Amino acid sequence: MKITILDDYQGALRGLECIRLLEGHEVTGWDDHVADSDELVARLASTEALVLIRERSRMPAPLLERLPNLKLISNLGSHGHVDVEACTRLGIAVASAAPAPGTFNNTAELTWGLILAAMRQIPQQVAALRNGAWAPMTGRNLNGNTLGIYGYGRLGSVVAGYGRAFGMHVVILARPDSATRAAADGYEIAESREAFFSQCDVVSLHLRLLDETRGTVRESDLTQMKPDALLVNTSRAELIAPGALVAALEAGRPGMAALDVYDEEPFEDANHPLLNMPNVVCTPHIGYVTREAFEPSFADVFRQIVAYADGAPTNLVNPEVLGRSMPGR
């Protein structure tokens, strides 16, 4: 099969041991992101199996309709960026592999790295030193300060544990069932939403993105935070109401932000306020991106392609597509 890998920014997938699973197939990889439909169609004109890396590229119906040779999309993680209904109509199978167990720990590690970087102003201190300035600013410590965890699932519970290990006072804001588990683990439960945002020195978001959580963090929540507090988001940008974070930072509450997720990705607008505020630390959605996570995760993605080529597809999101004969496919 002719296989295309999109958005392999680091060339990481083509350097994995599991790429050998695709031996005998023709594999093309792209290490940049293209949003223009015409250019994507040109790149994918002969593609039979398409590998998507999480949500880096969207596959809407108008684009899919222009790819007559496409037979399979093999994806890692959720598939909300793929028009599955259109795929089914067009006879394109969609297979989705779950990330390898424990990959949420990678995001927890990055979350803690961002907390340390922002609170101790590590990027700013490094930049100042390179420009000849010696220790021009003073950061904040973690020990003895209050860490707020909004959402106590697998990821939130791990980050809460890191906070405890660093001597922080940990406060949880979560749904009743999650709050019960957090209390059983020995954490304080926030008295109210208002108290949570106003008392915490660091607030880290760890909610799943659902219809009811979209935009759940409002500007009015953020402006209750302390002027030297930190807001951290390594979950989903859409948890914060559009424009709320920039407005709150410009108003001075919270005083800092550390982000790994954005409303539009790749985040390439060099003039965006978030990339030009000295009190904001940004990373390019790398929470789960490690060699240790990629190897087992994409082995499953590649196995989905091999299984399809062998006539025994696995992990199909749209199994009803099987046995259908579509013109040009």
Residue frames as qw, qx, qy, qz and C-alpha x, y, z in Angstrom:
[[0.000, 0.887, 0.462, 0.000, 0.00, 0.00, 0.00],
 [0.325, 0.492, -0.056, 0.806, 0.99, 3.61, -0.49],
 [0.499, -0.674, -0.472, 0.272, 1.15, 5.06, 3.03],
 [0.204, 0.636, -0.079, 0.740, 1.49, 8.71, 4.01],
 [0.493, -0.515, -0.496, 0.496, 2.36, 10.04, 7.47],
 [0.080, 0.808, 0.161, 0.561, 1.29, 13.64, 8.03],
 [0.316, -0.850, 0.122, -0.403, 2.63, 16.16, 10.55],
 [0.899, -0.238, -0.171, 0.324, 5.60, 14.10, 11.74],
 [0.002, -0.988, 0.117, -0.097, 7.25, 17.31, 12.94],
 [0.413, -0.725, 0.547, 0.062, 10.28, 15.70, 14.54],
 [0.581, 0.421, -0.666, -0.204, 10.60, 12.89, 12.01],
 [0.421, -0.385, 0.719, -0.397, 10.00, 10.74, 15.08],
 [0.879, 0.128, 0.298, -0.349, 7.72, 8.12, 13.55],
 [0.786, 0.552, -0.278, -0.023, 10.08, 7.28, 10.73],
 [0.201, 0.600, -0.698, 0.336, 12.84, 6.73, 13.29],
 [0.716, -0.321, 0.424, -0.453, 10.89, 4.25, 15.41],
 [0.212, -0.239, 0.942, 0.100, 11.76, 0.57, 15.51],
 [0.511, 0.369, 0.727, -0.273, 8.13, -0.28, 14.76],
 [0.431, 0.639, -0.216, -0.599, 8.33, 1.39, 11.34],
 [0.014, -0.297, 0.917, 0.266, 9.69, -1.99, 10.23],
 [0.465, 0.326, 0.762, -0.310, 6.13, -3.29, 10.48],
 [0.521, 0.730, 0.138, -0.421, 5.49, -1.37, 7.25],
 [0.199, -0.441, 0.734, 0.477, 8.30, -3.01, 5.28],
 [0.289, 0.258, 0.865, 0.318, 7.08, -3.95, 1.84],
 [0.158, 0.857, 0.489, -0.045, 4.83, -0.90, 1.69],
 [0.398, 0.452, 0.090, 0.793, 5.64, 2.50, 0.19],
 [0.377, -0.744, -0.425, 0.352, 5.88, 5.03, 3.05],
 [0.287, 0.543, 0.049, 0.787, 6.08, 8.83, 2.65],
 [0.415, -0.637, -0.482, 0.436, 6.41, 11.13, 5.64],
 [0.163, 0.746, 0.112, 0.636, 5.97, 14.89, 5.96],
 [0.516, -0.278, -0.485, 0.649, 7.60, 16.84, 8.77],
 [0.043, -0.006, 0.066, -0.997, 5.64, 20.06, 8.29],
 [0.258, 0.514, 0.728, -0.373, 1.98, 21.02, 8.65],
 [0.023, -0.085, -0.494, -0.865, -0.14, 22.06, 5.68],
 [0.300, 0.408, 0.610, -0.609, -3.62, 23.51, 6.13],
 [0.389, 0.429, -0.297, -0.759, -4.28, 24.41, 2.48],
 [0.820, 0.180, 0.468, -0.275, -6.68, 21.86, 0.99],
 [0.716, 0.660, -0.191, -0.128, -5.22, 22.01, -2.52],
 [0.164, 0.661, -0.718, 0.144, -1.71, 21.30, -1.23],
 [0.552, -0.216, 0.737, -0.324, -2.97, 18.47, 0.95],
 [0.855, 0.390, 0.217, -0.263, -4.80, 16.94, -2.01],
 [0.540, 0.708, -0.455, -0.012, -1.59, 17.10, -4.02],
 [0.115, -0.534, 0.798, -0.255, 0.36, 15.40, -1.23],
 [0.532, -0.031, 0.770, -0.350, -2.26, 12.70, -0.71],
 [0.605, 0.387, -0.297, -0.629, -3.31, 12.12, -4.33],
 [0.655, 0.229, -0.702, -0.162, -2.00, 8.54, -4.49],
 [0.154, -0.313, 0.771, -0.533, -2.27, 7.72, -0.78],
 [0.609, -0.213, -0.695, -0.317, -4.11, 4.52, 0.11],
 [0.648, -0.544, -0.485, 0.223, -3.46, 4.50, 3.87],
 [0.072, 0.747, -0.129, 0.648, -3.09, 7.71, 5.87],
 [0.598, -0.313, -0.553, 0.487, -1.43, 7.92, 9.30],
 [0.137, -0.812, -0.067, -0.563, -2.64, 10.80, 11.48],
 [0.443, 0.015, -0.606, 0.661, -0.83, 11.86, 14.64],
 [0.045, -0.497, -0.607, 0.619, -3.62, 12.74, 17.05],
 [0.268, 0.825, 0.461, -0.184, -5.43, 15.95, 16.01],
 [0.339, -0.444, 0.278, 0.782, -2.62, 17.59, 14.05],
 [0.125, 0.069, -0.545, -0.826, -4.56, 17.53, 10.74],
 [0.557, 0.290, 0.474, -0.617, -8.31, 17.67, 10.21],
 [0.093, 0.033, 0.873, 0.477, -10.03, 15.48, 7.64],
 [0.451, 0.373, 0.338, -0.737, -13.33, 17.16, 6.69],
 [0.699, 0.418, 0.575, -0.070, -15.71, 15.83, 4.06],
 [0.486, 0.851, -0.069, -0.186, -14.72, 18.28, 1.25],
 [0.033, -0.696, 0.705, 0.128, -11.09, 17.15, 1.54],
 [0.547, -0.093, 0.830, -0.053, -11.91, 13.45, 1.77],
 [0.688, 0.585, 0.366, -0.226, -14.09, 13.69, -1.34],
 [0.420, 0.837, -0.321, -0.141, -11.02, 14.75, -3.32],
 [0.169, -0.543, 0.822, -0.010, -8.97, 11.68, -2.31],
 [0.855, 0.156, -0.192, -0.456, -10.33, 8.85, -4.51],
 [0.658, 0.301, -0.680, 0.119, -7.46, 6.45, -3.71],
 [0.163, -0.406, 0.650, -0.621, -7.74, 6.69, 0.08],
 [0.666, -0.183, -0.686, -0.229, -8.89, 3.43, 1.65],
 [0.700, -0.466, -0.475, 0.259, -7.83, 3.70, 5.29],
 [0.035, -0.775, 0.282, -0.564, -7.12, 6.32, 7.93],
 [0.771, -0.251, -0.503, 0.298, -5.10, 4.90, 10.82],
 [0.105, -0.774, 0.108, -0.614, -5.15, 7.24, 13.79],
 [0.449, -0.069, -0.698, 0.554, -3.85, 7.44, 17.34],
 [0.006, 0.209, 0.499, -0.841, -6.30, 8.53, 20.01],
 [0.380, 0.586, 0.511, -0.502, -9.61, 10.30, 19.55],
 [0.363, 0.210, 0.663, 0.620, -10.97, 10.79, 16.03],
 [0.136, 0.785, 0.450, -0.403, -13.04, 13.96, 16.36],
 [0.003, -0.650, 0.327, 0.685, -10.87, 15.62, 13.71],
 [0.035, -0.049, 0.865, 0.499, -11.99, 13.06, 11.10],
 [0.624, 0.120, 0.008, -0.772, -15.42, 13.21, 9.46],
 [0.307, -0.093, 0.947, -0.033, -16.22, 9.56, 10.09],
 [0.588, 0.517, 0.494, -0.377, -19.67, 9.85, 8.49],
 [0.469, 0.755, -0.282, -0.361, -18.10, 11.12, 5.28],
 [0.058, -0.469, 0.873, 0.118, -15.49, 8.37, 5.43],
 [0.492, 0.160, 0.833, -0.196, -18.21, 5.74, 5.70],
 [0.583, 0.683, 0.216, -0.383, -20.11, 7.27, 2.79],
 [0.378, 0.770, -0.455, -0.238, -16.94, 7.28, 0.70],
 [0.977, 0.082, -0.198, 0.019, -15.86, 3.77, 1.67],
 [0.312, 0.606, -0.552, 0.480, -12.87, 4.86, 3.75],
 [0.768, -0.411, -0.471, 0.140, -12.16, 2.73, 6.82],
 [0.083, -0.777, 0.330, -0.530, -11.16, 4.60, 9.99],
 [0.817, -0.216, -0.477, 0.240, -9.07, 2.72, 12.56],
 [0.166, -0.822, 0.236, -0.491, -8.20, 4.25, 15.91],
 [0.720, -0.032, -0.583, 0.375, -5.57, 2.92, 18.32],
 [0.495, -0.858, -0.127, -0.045, -5.57, 3.95, 21.96],
 [0.151, 0.789, -0.511, 0.305, -2.39, 5.61, 23.26],
 [0.623, 0.092, -0.729, 0.267, -0.13, 3.19, 25.11],
 [0.621, -0.689, -0.373, 0.010, -1.01, 2.68, 28.78],
 [0.620, -0.526, -0.118, 0.571, 0.65, 5.20, 31.05],
 [0.425, 0.413, 0.214, 0.776, 1.16, 7.91, 28.43],
 [0.242, -0.891, -0.245, -0.295, -0.80, 10.29, 30.67],
 [0.692, -0.576, -0.034, 0.434, 2.25, 10.19, 32.96],
 [0.531, 0.196, 0.223, 0.794, 4.20, 11.97, 30.19],
 [0.056, -0.734, -0.281, -0.615, 1.72, 14.83, 30.29],
 [0.614, -0.766, -0.185, 0.052, 1.91, 14.89, 34.09],
 [0.707, -0.249, 0.068, 0.659, 5.70, 15.20, 33.86],
 [0.298, 0.420, 0.258, 0.818, 5.46, 18.05, 31.37],
 [0.326, -0.828, -0.320, -0.325, 2.85, 19.75, 33.55],
 [0.668, -0.673, -0.077, 0.308, 5.25, 19.70, 36.46],
 [0.603, 0.034, 0.195, 0.772, 8.08, 20.90, 34.25],
 [0.074, 0.649, 0.315, 0.688, 5.97, 23.88, 33.19],
 [0.507, -0.825, -0.241, -0.070, 5.05, 24.64, 36.79],
 [0.703, -0.443, 0.050, 0.554, 8.71, 24.68, 37.80],
 [0.471, 0.267, 0.298, 0.786, 9.73, 26.66, 34.71],
 [0.073, -0.755, -0.323, -0.567, 7.08, 29.33, 35.23],
 [0.574, -0.797, -0.188, 0.014, 7.31, 29.68, 39.00],
 [0.659, -0.491, 0.165, 0.546, 11.11, 29.87, 39.00],
 [0.338, 0.891, -0.071, -0.294, 11.11, 31.88, 35.75],
 [0.721, -0.243, 0.517, 0.393, 13.62, 29.48, 34.22],
 [0.599, 0.544, 0.399, 0.431, 13.14, 30.44, 30.52],
 [0.049, 0.980, 0.050, 0.184, 13.38, 34.14, 31.39],
 [0.537, -0.746, 0.343, 0.194, 16.50, 33.61, 33.51],
 [0.753, 0.037, 0.489, 0.439, 18.18, 31.59, 30.74],
 [0.429, 0.759, 0.302, 0.385, 17.36, 34.29, 28.16],
 [0.187, -0.977, 0.083, -0.051, 18.64, 37.05, 30.46],
 [0.681, -0.516, 0.409, 0.320, 21.90, 35.23, 31.16],
 [0.688, 0.298, 0.458, 0.478, 22.51, 34.76, 27.43],
 [0.230, 0.857, 0.201, 0.414, 22.02, 38.50, 27.04],
 [0.426, 0.374, -0.378, 0.731, 24.59, 39.30, 29.74],
 [0.430, -0.577, 0.135, -0.681, 22.23, 39.95, 32.66],
 [0.331, 0.098, -0.875, 0.339, 22.90, 38.13, 35.94],
 [0.212, -0.432, -0.826, 0.294, 19.79, 37.04, 37.92],
 [0.045, -0.200, -0.079, -0.975, 17.61, 40.06, 37.03],
 [0.615, -0.334, -0.222, -0.679, 14.38, 38.63, 38.53],
 [0.203, -0.224, 0.831, -0.467, 13.11, 36.65, 41.50],
 [0.499, -0.146, -0.740, -0.427, 10.93, 33.58, 41.14],
 [0.656, -0.393, 0.234, -0.601, 8.60, 31.83, 43.58],
 [0.032, -0.244, 0.962, -0.114, 9.02, 28.56, 45.42],
 [0.594, -0.202, -0.627, -0.462, 6.53, 25.68, 45.44],
 [0.459, -0.204, -0.772, 0.389, 7.00, 24.35, 48.97],
 [0.085, -0.367, -0.528, 0.761, 4.38, 25.80, 51.28],
 [0.309, 0.197, -0.190, -0.911, 2.28, 27.30, 48.50],
 [0.622, 0.256, 0.602, -0.431, -1.12, 26.06, 47.33],
 [0.038, 0.130, -0.800, -0.585, -1.64, 23.91, 44.24],
 [0.626, 0.281, 0.348, -0.639, -5.16, 23.75, 42.83],
 [0.119, -0.042, 0.912, 0.390, -6.09, 20.73, 40.70],
 [0.583, 0.285, 0.106, -0.753, -9.23, 21.25, 38.59],
 [0.858, 0.248, -0.317, -0.320, -10.35, 17.74, 37.66],
 [0.411, -0.523, 0.729, -0.161, -9.25, 14.67, 39.60],
 [0.945, 0.262, -0.086, -0.176, -8.89, 11.93, 37.01],
 [0.931, -0.016, -0.007, 0.364, -5.80, 9.88, 36.19],
 [0.494, 0.509, -0.077, 0.701, -3.73, 12.89, 35.19],
 [0.265, -0.774, 0.069, -0.571, -4.97, 15.24, 37.89],
 [0.850, -0.524, 0.015, -0.047, -4.29, 12.68, 40.60],
 [0.836, 0.101, -0.055, 0.536, -0.69, 12.19, 39.42],
 [0.243, 0.611, -0.077, 0.749, 0.00, 15.95, 39.35],
 [0.562, -0.730, 0.007, -0.389, -1.58, 16.27, 42.80],
 [0.925, -0.298, -0.038, 0.232, 0.89, 13.63, 44.03],
 [0.602, 0.362, -0.077, 0.707, 3.79, 15.61, 42.60],
 [0.150, -0.748, 0.030, -0.646, 2.51, 18.67, 44.46],
 [0.796, -0.593, -0.008, -0.121, 2.40, 16.73, 47.71],
 [0.883, -0.020, -0.051, 0.466, 5.97, 15.49, 47.12],
 [0.382, 0.470, -0.051, 0.794, 7.11, 19.11, 46.66],
 [0.253, -0.286, -0.567, 0.730, 5.53, 20.13, 49.94],
 [0.202, -0.199, -0.231, -0.931, 2.60, 22.01, 48.45],
 [0.373, 0.255, 0.661, -0.599, -0.83, 22.28, 50.00],
 [0.052, -0.077, -0.792, -0.603, -3.10, 20.62, 47.43],
 [0.431, 0.333, 0.444, -0.711, -6.74, 21.64, 46.90],
 [0.172, 0.152, 0.878, 0.420, -9.11, 19.82, 44.52],
 [0.498, 0.351, 0.137, -0.781, -12.05, 21.15, 42.50],
 [0.104, 0.090, -0.920, -0.368, -13.89, 18.26, 40.83],
 [0.631, -0.245, -0.450, -0.582, -17.19, 16.51, 40.26],
 [0.687, -0.507, 0.267, -0.448, -18.71, 14.88, 43.35],
 [0.998, -0.041, -0.010, 0.035, -17.49, 11.36, 42.58],
 [0.659, 0.467, -0.274, 0.523, -13.97, 12.58, 41.78],
 [0.167, -0.691, 0.325, -0.623, -13.97, 14.82, 44.85],
 [0.875, -0.399, 0.122, -0.247, -14.88, 11.81, 46.98],
 [0.928, 0.152, -0.118, 0.317, -11.87, 9.92, 45.63],
 [0.340, 0.631, -0.279, 0.640, -9.62, 12.94, 46.20],
 [0.493, -0.655, 0.255, -0.512, -10.81, 13.28, 49.79],
 [0.977, -0.208, 0.044, -0.025, -10.14, 9.57, 50.33],
 [0.777, 0.339, -0.159, 0.506, -6.61, 10.19, 49.07],
 [0.546, -0.495, -0.287, 0.612, -6.17, 12.85, 51.73],
 [0.250, 0.220, 0.197, 0.922, -6.61, 16.03, 49.70],
 [0.128, 0.440, 0.420, -0.784, -8.61, 19.08, 50.66],
 [0.245, 0.563, 0.696, 0.372, -11.74, 19.73, 48.60],
 [0.077, 0.188, 0.050, 0.978, -12.39, 23.35, 47.61],
 [0.151, 0.406, 0.638, -0.637, -15.21, 24.98, 49.58],
 [0.482, 0.753, 0.320, -0.314, -16.40, 26.69, 46.40],
 [0.689, 0.524, 0.232, 0.444, -15.35, 27.54, 42.90],
 [0.042, 0.945, -0.062, 0.317, -14.64, 31.11, 43.99],
 [0.609, -0.717, 0.337, 0.026, -12.48, 29.97, 46.91],
 [0.886, 0.057, 0.321, 0.331, -10.56, 27.59, 44.66],
 [0.560, 0.641, 0.128, 0.509, -9.49, 30.21, 42.12],
 [0.109, -0.925, 0.100, -0.351, -8.84, 32.92, 44.69],
 [0.668, -0.680, 0.301, -0.028, -6.74, 30.91, 47.17],
 [0.929, 0.044, 0.225, 0.290, -4.47, 28.87, 44.90],
 [0.198, -0.742, 0.389, 0.509, -0.95, 29.95, 43.92],
 [0.066, 0.248, -0.810, -0.527, -0.98, 27.48, 41.02],
 [0.734, 0.273, 0.380, -0.493, -4.10, 26.24, 39.22],
 [0.031, -0.281, 0.854, 0.437, -3.63, 23.28, 36.86],
 [0.716, 0.219, 0.017, -0.663, -6.47, 22.16, 34.56],
 [0.055, -0.212, 0.968, 0.124, -7.05, 18.42, 34.16],
 [0.633, 0.327, 0.441, -0.546, -10.57, 18.10, 32.82],
 [0.429, 0.214, 0.775, 0.412, -11.65, 16.05, 29.82],
 [0.187, 0.198, -0.220, -0.937, -13.00, 18.14, 26.97],
 [0.122, 0.447, 0.885, 0.042, -16.74, 17.44, 26.79],
 [0.023, -0.661, -0.436, -0.611, -19.70, 19.56, 25.78],
 [0.481, -0.822, -0.300, -0.062, -20.27, 20.45, 29.43],
 [0.637, -0.534, 0.029, 0.556, -16.61, 21.36, 30.08],
 [0.475, 0.430, 0.289, 0.711, -16.03, 23.43, 26.95],
 [0.022, 0.617, 0.029, 0.786, -15.40, 27.02, 28.08],
 [0.629, -0.603, -0.487, 0.048, -15.92, 26.07, 31.72],
 [0.508, -0.403, -0.162, 0.744, -13.07, 28.33, 32.88],
 [0.190, 0.885, 0.354, 0.237, -14.33, 31.87, 32.42],
 [0.319, 0.558, -0.189, 0.742, -12.58, 35.22, 32.57],
 [0.495, -0.692, 0.067, -0.521, -14.44, 35.86, 35.83],
 [0.938, -0.314, -0.070, 0.129, -12.73, 32.76, 37.30],
 [0.735, 0.257, -0.108, 0.619, -9.29, 33.82, 36.15],
 [0.079, 0.660, -0.106, 0.740, -9.56, 37.40, 37.40],
 [0.706, -0.664, -0.016, -0.244, -10.22, 36.06, 40.90],
 [0.896, -0.019, -0.189, 0.401, -6.71, 34.56, 40.94],
 [0.475, -0.740, 0.033, 0.475, -3.85, 36.23, 42.76],
 [0.370, 0.900, -0.177, -0.150, -1.72, 38.72, 40.79],
 [0.005, -0.646, 0.759, 0.075, 1.31, 36.43, 41.28],
 [0.766, 0.008, 0.610, -0.204, -0.54, 33.13, 40.67],
 [0.038, 0.342, -0.789, -0.510, 0.03, 30.71, 37.79],
 [0.811, 0.280, 0.237, -0.456, -2.54, 29.11, 35.48],
 [0.159, -0.360, 0.863, 0.317, -1.37, 25.87, 33.81],
 [0.802, 0.334, 0.197, -0.454, -3.13, 24.10, 30.94],
 [0.032, -0.379, 0.867, 0.323, -1.78, 20.88, 29.43],
 [0.477, 0.283, 0.801, -0.225, -5.25, 19.40, 28.82],
 [0.344, 0.548, 0.614, 0.452, -7.27, 21.23, 26.16],
 [0.127, 0.042, 0.008, 0.991, -7.35, 24.91, 25.23],
 [0.333, -0.412, -0.507, -0.680, -11.11, 24.80, 24.74],
 [0.462, -0.485, -0.672, 0.316, -11.60, 24.32, 28.49],
 [0.188, -0.441, -0.190, 0.857, -11.01, 28.08, 28.75],
 [0.375, 0.803, 0.417, -0.201, -13.58, 30.44, 27.23],
 [0.615, 0.491, 0.219, 0.576, -12.31, 32.06, 23.99],
 [0.192, 0.712, -0.047, 0.674, -10.17, 35.12, 24.68],
 [0.619, -0.758, -0.146, -0.144, -10.56, 34.79, 28.45],
 [0.819, -0.313, -0.040, 0.480, -6.96, 33.94, 29.27],
 [0.451, 0.345, 0.095, 0.818, -5.38, 36.74, 27.24],
 [0.221, -0.758, -0.185, -0.585, -7.85, 39.25, 28.71],
 [0.738, -0.661, -0.132, 0.024, -7.19, 38.06, 32.26],
 [0.762, -0.111, -0.001, 0.638, -3.40, 38.14, 31.83],
 [0.254, 0.513, 0.134, 0.809, -3.60, 41.64, 30.38],
 [0.432, -0.767, -0.156, -0.448, -5.68, 42.64, 33.42],
 [0.035, 0.617, -0.631, 0.469, -2.98, 41.25, 35.72],
 [0.548, -0.201, 0.697, -0.416, -4.81, 38.27, 37.23],
 [0.846, -0.439, 0.048, 0.298, -3.41, 35.66, 37.09],
 [0.126, -0.867, 0.344, 0.338, 0.15, 36.91, 36.89],
 [0.057, -0.458, 0.821, 0.335, 1.47, 33.97, 34.87],
 [0.897, 0.220, 0.130, -0.360, 0.43, 31.17, 32.55],
 [0.184, -0.414, 0.851, 0.265, 2.11, 27.99, 31.30],
 [0.763, 0.379, 0.157, -0.500, 0.51, 26.33, 28.26],
 [0.323, -0.223, 0.848, 0.356, 0.94, 23.30, 26.04],
 [0.275, 0.478, 0.813, 0.189, -2.41, 23.51, 24.19],
 [0.038, 0.284, -0.107, -0.952, -4.00, 26.15, 21.97],
 [0.588, 0.480, 0.355, -0.546, -7.27, 26.95, 20.22],
 [0.750, 0.628, -0.142, -0.151, -5.59, 26.51, 16.84],
 [0.571, -0.515, 0.594, 0.238, -2.78, 24.05, 16.31],
 [0.656, -0.074, -0.220, 0.718, -0.09, 24.21, 15.09],
 [0.183, -0.919, -0.218, 0.274, 0.21, 27.54, 16.90],
 [0.671, 0.180, 0.244, 0.677, 2.17, 29.46, 14.29],
 [0.070, 0.909, 0.202, 0.359, 1.09, 33.08, 14.80],
 [0.604, 0.035, -0.326, 0.727, 4.32, 34.66, 16.04],
 [0.041, -0.370, 0.063, -0.926, 2.41, 37.86, 16.82],
 [0.589, -0.548, -0.546, -0.235, -0.14, 36.19, 19.10],
 [0.303, -0.785, 0.247, -0.480, -0.20, 37.84, 22.54],
 [0.908, -0.402, 0.112, -0.049, 0.50, 34.54, 24.34],
 [0.866, 0.169, 0.004, 0.470, 3.84, 34.23, 22.53],
 [0.331, 0.585, -0.087, 0.735, 4.78, 37.80, 23.32],
 [0.527, -0.776, 0.027, -0.344, 3.97, 38.04, 27.02],
 [0.273, 0.548, -0.707, 0.354, 7.09, 37.67, 29.21],
 [0.443, -0.265, 0.651, -0.557, 4.98, 36.04, 31.94],
 [0.902, 0.188, 0.125, -0.369, 3.78, 33.16, 29.72],
 [0.240, -0.413, 0.850, 0.222, 5.67, 29.90, 29.07],
 [0.804, 0.362, 0.010, -0.472, 4.53, 28.02, 25.95],
 [0.321, -0.282, 0.868, 0.255, 5.38, 24.57, 24.62],
 [0.445, 0.251, -0.477, -0.716, 4.09, 23.08, 21.31],
 [0.883, -0.061, 0.040, -0.464, 1.61, 20.41, 22.54],
 [0.488, 0.430, -0.753, 0.101, 4.30, 17.93, 23.56],
 [0.621, -0.447, 0.399, -0.505, 2.62, 16.53, 26.67],
 [0.937, -0.043, 0.325, -0.121, 2.60, 12.93, 25.41],
 [0.697, 0.674, -0.241, 0.046, 5.47, 13.28, 22.92],
 [0.380, -0.659, 0.648, 0.035, 8.33, 11.04, 24.05],
 [0.389, 0.370, -0.803, -0.259, 10.14, 8.18, 22.35],
 [0.093, -0.022, 0.945, -0.313, 8.95, 5.83, 25.07],
 [0.496, 0.398, 0.487, -0.598, 5.31, 6.73, 24.34],
 [0.510, 0.544, -0.329, -0.579, 5.56, 6.79, 20.56],
 [0.112, 0.319, -0.923, -0.182, 7.05, 3.30, 20.11],
 [0.175, 0.221, 0.945, -0.166, 4.19, 1.20, 21.53],
 [0.384, 0.570, 0.350, -0.636, 1.47, 3.64, 20.48],
 [0.463, 0.609, -0.329, -0.553, 2.40, 3.83, 16.82],
 [0.056, -0.168, 0.974, 0.141, 3.22, 0.15, 16.65],
 [0.354, 0.425, 0.773, -0.311, -0.53, -0.29, 17.10],
 [0.400, 0.706, 0.001, -0.585, -1.25, 2.33, 14.43],
 [0.219, 0.505, -0.725, -0.413, 1.04, 0.54, 11.96],
 [0.200, 0.042, 0.977, -0.058, -0.44, -2.86, 12.86],
 [0.477, 0.551, 0.457, -0.510, -3.84, -1.47, 11.91],
 [0.415, 0.655, -0.373, -0.510, -2.49, -0.79, 8.42],
 [0.054, 0.308, -0.938, -0.151, -0.93, -4.23, 8.13],
 [0.349, 0.246, 0.847, -0.315, -4.18, -5.85, 9.27],
 [0.520, 0.636, 0.158, -0.548, -6.16, -3.89, 6.70],
 [0.322, 0.592, -0.621, -0.400, -3.72, -4.84, 3.94],
 [0.026, -0.146, 0.989, -0.011, -4.05, -8.48, 4.99],
 [0.445, -0.262, -0.619, -0.591, -7.83, -8.29, 4.70],
 [0.548, -0.486, -0.662, 0.161, -8.51, -8.49, 8.46],
 [0.057, 0.600, -0.118, 0.789, -8.91, -4.87, 9.64],
 [0.491, -0.403, -0.651, 0.414, -8.91, -4.13, 13.36],
 [0.217, -0.456, -0.344, 0.792, -10.06, -1.31, 15.67],
 [0.088, 0.390, 0.513, 0.760, -12.46, 0.11, 13.09],
 [0.149, 0.229, 0.366, -0.890, -14.52, 3.12, 14.14],
 [0.616, 0.345, -0.040, -0.707, -16.86, 2.51, 11.18],
 [0.382, -0.133, 0.906, 0.123, -17.02, -1.28, 10.68],
 [0.606, 0.561, 0.479, -0.298, -20.09, -0.83, 8.50],
 [0.301, 0.758, -0.378, -0.437, -17.74, 0.26, 5.72],
 [0.325, -0.295, 0.879, 0.186, -16.49, -3.31, 5.29],
 [0.437, 0.294, 0.840, 0.130, -17.59, -5.11, 2.18],
 [0.355, 0.831, 0.259, -0.341, -18.70, -1.94, 0.47],
 [0.604, 0.150, 0.429, 0.655, -17.43, -1.28, -3.03],
 [0.076, 0.859, 0.161, -0.479, -17.02, 2.39, -3.86],
 [0.661, 0.716, 0.090, 0.206, -16.19, 3.86, -7.26],
 [0.323, 0.802, -0.337, 0.373, -12.48, 4.55, -7.55],
 [0.412, -0.650, 0.547, -0.328, -11.59, 2.72, -4.33]]
